[in-house]
Amino acid sequence: MNKKQIELAWIIAVLVILLSWGAINIVWIGDVHNSIATENNHVSANNSSNVQLIKVQGTQWSWTFTNSSGVSTTDAFNVTVNKTVELVVTSVPGEYIAVIHDLLIPQMGIQIYAVPGQNNTIEFTPTHTGVFFFECVEYCGELHYEMRGYMTVVK
Amino acid sequence: MNGGMITAQSSTSIGQTSFLFYITLIISISAIVLLIIFYYISTQKTILKEKAESMGYESPNEMVRDKLAGKPRLLSWNVFLYDDSKSIALRYLLASMVFFFIAGSFGLGMRLSLTNPNPHLLTPDEYNVLLSEHAILMIYMFALGAAFFLGYYLLPSHLKLKRDVMGGYASVAFWIWLFGGIFILVSRTATRWYYYPPLALELAEYGGGVFNWLAVIGLEMVFVGVVINCIIIIKLIASERSKDIKLSEMSLFTWAMLFTVVMTISSAPTLMVGLGMLFYDFFNPIFFTAASHQVLLFTIMFWFWGHPIVYIAIIPAFGLIYEIIPKFTGKPIYSYNSGIIGLGLLLILSELVWGHHLMNSGLGVAWDIFFGTTSFLVVIPSAITVFNWIASLWSADRIRLTTPMLFVINGIIDFIIGGTMGVILSAAPANDFLHGTYFVTGHFHFIFLGLTVGITFAGIYMLFPTLTGGRKYDVRLARWHFYLTALGSAVMAGAWGIGGFMGMPRATAGYFARFQPYQDVSIAGGIIIAIAQLIFLYNLAKSYTKQPSISMDNVLENNPTSPEIPVTTPAPTPPDINITGGAK
């Protein structure tokens, strides 16, 4: 190969990588995110019985999880394996005012902002049982680092 | 705002007396210091005026302009009396270096506090203050200050300036900028450099900091100063450059500065308005509160500026790399035109990528696709620039590895690593678990430490004999400074990158014990960087005690890259070589 061919091959290879990454990106985004969040649009997209709906409320400085039967837990929650989990996340005033938080469950690959006056939804399906950590990754004041806990996936 | 007053009033009468006593003491001491400074400055100004009149000039500024125009300038306190471009530049150098060491020590303080999973050296409140101040001061005071230092110092020489008449405005802008930075420093803000509203409006220790309103005023002042400077620099380039220099023959550093200031002017106003609305919210919360359902509006206004600022901090460094490489390879830069195209495309595309900071905030699918795609596209100009540097190095017969050149090569490597991390972040699936983790911190510390900090030091080392009136720096100490900075930044940012990939959240005063190894490694890196900067200070002190022994002429100033001015081979003697040669 001469220099021109090497140059061309280089350009094509980089373009292929970037374009395929872009395509994966677009397909993946279409699966996960639904619409611009407002106060009310937290109705589950696939309203089947296989969905576990969990309301998540971030406050300064703890996470409250309320499942469909109305049981609330703080900084910990349980979900069932192989069943889609839908989180409806918002921020509410606790002891102080409502500020922006951000829930990250790294091992599930999901992250969603908790914004005052907004209901953000996100879905994921745990495929393994075990204990996974979650944390707040948007700086939210004094005890920001304590806004963390464990999610337990049970059979 | 109210917290401090309430504490003061509710304390006992003895407490009140001592409170008043300390306030009086502080005011008296600062008044005395200010009086001494005023006396010194007014005396010096009188002397200067008499000197100017004896030489037949109407004002000292005209004398300075005529006598010092286009000549190398050394660093002295007199720069606070002169109003020409090079003096303004040296003011920025002094101020930005002071803020670099202040903010750097804040960074070190945070590292040391994280030796334990639970905050043990600093309370979470103190940690959050250091976190916010480190970021704000490093970006607005160090990075922008260093950019203005390089711009004001090198542009008059590169453009063979025919008139230098904007000094009065530049001086005013400098003081506004400096006092803005001081206000931010004393406000002990704890909002992080984002100033995200519901938190920024919480004027308390546990929220945005009791005096956060002062930080908002301070940042607005910084912006006013910065925008005035940008307009002055545009005027320098557009209308005051010598007729001999056509637009197509300007040095690449000049192009870089031009793109930087255009980017600043076109993106800063959004946040200036946003800060004004935020300040209004302190009194009458209508814009960014939960009830308005527009909390994200401020974040959008912020990132419209917040992403261009990171390019504003590195593009002058890009320009300086283009200037430094030919000096040590002895050949012109590989492609002058693609250098301009790369920087220009970066200007356009970098203003379109800011939304990737808000990908998971519920702004919808279109948002993620658009900003994910533009973030991919911004790779193209960055790659053009990097390949241009690599081609310049590749085609050189011989590269002389002086200290500035080492900083440049390390900067290129760091930019490639940090840039690749940035591309990974721009993919929405990866962004979902990397956003808000130390991966992001690692990404931009690679780039900031390698380019903004490293290239500024490279520029300082290149200009060292000029700035110090012909003194030499100790090459061995300078090498240690380089090697430790490079090693420390790679260790620190690398550990952050890996830890972040495992889910280690950033901006936290404490962490899950499982992240201890990554934190410990990054603490070691941070300490290495701190030691390196102490070596730099020692080197400065050591050279200060020596006598000037070499010429003040400087290749960086007098030999800009442009197609019409080929660099002579063998390359002009750089300061580094002179120093080793004349050590006896």
Chai-1 contact restraints between the chains, C-beta under 6 A:
chainA,res_idxA,chainB,res_idxB,connection_type,confidence,min_distance_angstrom,max_distance_angstrom,comment,restraint_id
A,L18,B,F376,contact,1.0,0.0,6.0,A-B,restraint_1
A,W21,B,A427,contact,1.0,0.0,6.0,A-B,restraint_2
A,N25,B,G372,contact,1.0,0.0,6.0,A-B,restraint_3
A,N25,B,A427,contact,1.0,0.0,6.0,A-B,restraint_4
A,N25,B,A428,contact,1.0,0.0,6.0,A-B,restraint_5
A,I26,B,I369,contact,1.0,0.0,6.0,A-B,restraint_6
A,W28,B,P429,contact,1.0,0.0,6.0,A-B,restraint_7
A,I29,B,V365,contact,1.0,0.0,6.0,A-B,restraint_8
A,I29,B,D368,contact,1.0,0.0,6.0,A-B,restraint_9
A,I29,B,I369,contact,1.0,0.0,6.0,A-B,restraint_10
A,I29,B,A428,contact,1.0,0.0,6.0,A-B,restraint_11
A,H33,B,V365,contact,1.0,0.0,6.0,A-B,restraint_12
A,S35,B,G364,contact,1.0,0.0,6.0,A-B,restraint_13
A,I36,B,G364,contact,1.0,0.0,6.0,A-B,restraint_14
A,A37,B,G362,contact,1.0,0.0,6.0,A-B,restraint_15
A,I97,B,P198,contact,1.0,0.0,6.0,A-B,restraint_16
A,I97,B,E202,contact,1.0,0.0,6.0,A-B,restraint_17
A,A98,B,A290,contact,1.0,0.0,6.0,A-B,restraint_18
A,V99,B,P198,contact,1.0,0.0,6.0,A-B,restraint_19
A,V99,B,L199,contact,1.0,0.0,6.0,A-B,restraint_20
A,I100,B,Y196,contact,1.0,0.0,6.0,A-B,restraint_21
A,D102,B,G436,contact,1.0,0.0,6.0,A-B,restraint_22
A,L104,B,G436,contact,1.0,0.0,6.0,A-B,restraint_23
A,P106,B,F433,contact,1.0,0.0,6.0,A-B,restraint_24
A,P106,B,G503,contact,1.0,0.0,6.0,A-B,restraint_25
A,G109,B,D432,contact,1.0,0.0,6.0,A-B,restraint_26
A,G109,B,F433,contact,1.0,0.0,6.0,A-B,restraint_27
A,I110,B,D432,contact,1.0,0.0,6.0,A-B,restraint_28
A,Q111,B,N360,contact,1.0,0.0,6.0,A-B,restraint_29
A,Q111,B,D432,contact,1.0,0.0,6.0,A-B,restraint_30
A,Q111,B,H435,contact,1.0,0.0,6.0,A-B,restraint_31
A,I112,B,N360,contact,1.0,0.0,6.0,A-B,restraint_32
A,Y113,B,N360,contact,1.0,0.0,6.0,A-B,restraint_33
A,Y113,B,S361,contact,1.0,0.0,6.0,A-B,restraint_34
A,Y113,B,G362,contact,1.0,0.0,6.0,A-B,restraint_35
A,V115,B,V295,contact,1.0,0.0,6.0,A-B,restraint_36
A,P116,B,P198,contact,1.0,0.0,6.0,A-B,restraint_37
A,P116,B,A290,contact,1.0,0.0,6.0,A-B,restraint_38
A,P116,B,V295,contact,1.0,0.0,6.0,A-B,restraint_39
A,G117,B,A290,contact,1.0,0.0,6.0,A-B,restraint_40
A,G117,B,H293,contact,1.0,0.0,6.0,A-B,restraint_41
A,Q118,B,G362,contact,1.0,0.0,6.0,A-B,restraint_42
A,N120,B,G362,contact,1.0,0.0,6.0,A-B,restraint_43
A,E135,B,P505,contact,1.0,0.0,6.0,A-B,restraint_44
A,V137,B,G436,contact,1.0,0.0,6.0,A-B,restraint_45
A,V137,B,P505,contact,1.0,0.0,6.0,A-B,restraint_46
A,Y139,B,R192,contact,1.0,0.0,6.0,A-B,restraint_47
A,Y139,B,A507,contact,1.0,0.0,6.0,A-B,restraint_48
A,G141,B,L199,contact,1.0,0.0,6.0,A-B,restraint_49
A,G141,B,Y206,contact,1.0,0.0,6.0,A-B,restraint_50
A,G141,B,G207,contact,1.0,0.0,6.0,A-B,restraint_51
A,E142,B,P124,contact,1.0,0.0,6.0,A-B,restraint_52
A,E142,B,D125,contact,1.0,0.0,6.0,A-B,restraint_53
A,E142,B,Y206,contact,1.0,0.0,6.0,A-B,restraint_54
A,Y145,B,T508,contact,1.0,0.0,6.0,A-B,restraint_55
A,Y145,B,A509,contact,1.0,0.0,6.0,A-B,restraint_56
A,Y145,B,G510,contact,1.0,0.0,6.0,A-B,restraint_57
